[in-house]
Amino acid sequence: MLGGLTTPRGIVVDTLGNLLVVQRGVGISVHSLDSNGCVKSTKTLVADTTLNHGIDVNILGNKLVARYVLGR
């Protein structure tokens, strides 16, 4: 799977064209893409195992929001 993802729960594209993914049990990872749309690098952006649902970035690209849902 993309960048080693095993339990992705949400995805959003940031203002730089990176994929931001919230993954249950991991947190948020960032995946930069090449000009063909293939992943060229992956790293953990926020290591928080409680995040498991929902991700968004505001239109200015300066605020990232993710949340958790109990029991998931």
Order of alpha helices (4+ residues) and beta strands (2+ residues): beta-beta-beta-beta-beta-beta
